[in-house]
């Protein structure tokens, strides 16, 4: 769900602003988009009330990130009361005009995958953003099948 729609409390607005500031502190030339999804039938089928979705746009292709746009999806637990559902994920994906270039998730092996990967310095910054975002929401990192 678009971050703009999820900004329904002072706490949530503060956390979304913190994510934007965190991203801008690592990539100063980025602009944040709190409504990356269009409101149409194609995108409404993917609407998730437990997700905060943001996009970060560079004015042109970012050399070290290997993309011109990064989509960030923060998937929150459906119920904080249920310990089995106390984990969340942050997913990042880099996009170009020709489509998705790479993706990263805080679930699994914590590796970047795709056809063109960010440079190591950008990978480090993006991982840091993802893990600090989880910490911001006081959420655990879920590792499944990881062989770290």
N, C-alpha and C positions, 0 to 999 in steps of 0.2 A: 504494500500500500504506500502511496506517495507520502513522504515525510511531512509534507504540508498538511495532509489529512490526519496524520498521527500526532500532530502538535496540539493535543487536546487538554494539556495541563501545564502548569508552570514547570514542573519537574521534567516532563517530556520535552518541552520547548528548550529548556536548559541543556538537556542531554543532546538534542539534535544540534544546537548551536555549538556545543563542545566538540561534536564530531566534525562539523564544518571547520572550526578553528584548528583542530588537530590536523586535518587534511591540509589546510592552507599553510600551517606552520612547516609542513614537509615539502609542499609543492605550492609556493607563493603565487604562481601565475595561473592557478586554477580558479574557475568560477563554479559555485555550487548551484545545483538545480534541485529544489525540494519537491518538484513534481515531474519526475522523469517519465511517468506513464501517462499516455493519453486516456481520456475517459471515453472508451468506445467498446463495442462488444468483444473485439479480439483481445483486448488487454483485461477487461473485466473478468474473464474466465480465470485469470491468474491472480486475481485480487486475494491477498492474504491479510486478514485483520491483525495478525501477529508479526507482521514484517514492516520494517521502516526502510524505505527505499529512497536513495539519493543518487544523483549523478554529478560527476565532477568533469567539467569541460576545460580543455586547454585551447588556447586561441589557434594553435596549429598542432601538428603531430608532436608529441613530447618524445624526444629522442630516447631517454633512458627508460621511460615507461612503455615505449613501443606502441603507443595508441594516442588517440585524440580525445577519448572520453573514457571515464571509469564509472561503472555502475557499482554501487555498494548496496547490498541487501543485508540488513540486520534482522535475523529471524529470532524473535523472542519466544520464550516458552509459553505454551498455551495457558499453563497454570503454575504460578510460582509456589503454590501450596503442595504440589505433587513432586516429591524428590526425583521421580523417574523422568520428569519433564523439566528439570531445573537447568538443563543445558540450553545453550543457544548457539547460533552460528553467525559468522560474518562471512559473506561471500563477496568477492571482488571480481570484476571482469573488465578487461580492457577491450575497447571497441574502436574500429576504424570504419570508414565509409563502406568497405568491403565486408564488414561483419566482425564477429568476435575474434580477437587475436589470442587471448589468454584468459585463464581464470584461476582463482585461488580460493580455498575454503579453509576455515578453522576446524573442519572435521576431516579426519583421516590422516594422511601422511604429511599434511601441511606443505605441499609442494605446488609450485606453479605448473600449469599444464596449458598446452596450446600450440599454435603453429608458429608464433613469434613471441618469445618470452621477454619480460622486462630485463634490463641489465641488473647485475647483482646489487648495486647500491639502491636502485628503485625497489627491488624485491624486499630488501631489508626495511626500507621505509614503509612499504605497503603492509608487510607483516606486523610492524610496530603499530601502525594505525589500526589494524584488525584486532590485535590483542588488547590495545588500550581501549578500544571501543567495547570489547567484552567486559573489561574491568570497570568501565564507566557504568555499565548496567549491573555490576556485581554478579557476573555470570561466569560459569565454569567453561573451560575449554574441553570439548568432547573429542576424544581420540578413539577412532574405530579402525582397527586393522592397521594401526601405525606400527612401523618397525624402525622407530627413531633410535 
